[in-house]
């Protein structure tokens, strides 16, 4: 069965520091991969997505992610975080062959140290 | 443009009571989803629908029922609420997957349900 693993439950970084959030997926077919962000008390907002082509994808708010098939990973990065980036981040996978079902990871909560 | 709207936003129930959460979307999306969000467990798919009149089970369907009588609405019902169903519920929708769409989910703002 397909699954998504986000190994880091909570990460704290200093404002201005770089960030990398990890995501590993388990799926036999070509996946569609997403990163969503959730601010407190809000719904989820799409940051970026990967379907095919260039394995480094750019998203909103200065985020990027790199798809690495050999490692089954889709890690999210940002070169310099801002206090407003404090939120919960979710990785998600969609099956190419069954595009109706979308599975989310358990999330990583990001805190920013002033 | 309202997007995805969930009602109610907050509700407190006693064990054994029933209730229905309503999700309405105005984007003419074919696919609709109900997720629950619990601390440390992310979002888990309860039920989903790929079109009017069709529904399917997700990861955690037990204790819930759904209906999609109209394309724009997706109802989530709890027939006999249990404390284990205390959670935040999110509805989401997206267009039918194809070669020229992103498959992006659009989310409502959530409904917080407490079962005492």
Interface residues (C-beta under 8 A of the other chain):
Chain A: X6 X9 X32 X34 X36 X41 X42 X43 X44 X45 X46 X49 X51 X90 X92 X94 X99 X100 X101 X102 X103 X104 X105 X106 X107
Chain B: X4 X31 X33 X35 X40 X41 X42 X43 X44 X45 X48 X50 X56 X58 X59 X90 X92 X97 X102 X103 X104 X105 X107 X108 X109 X110
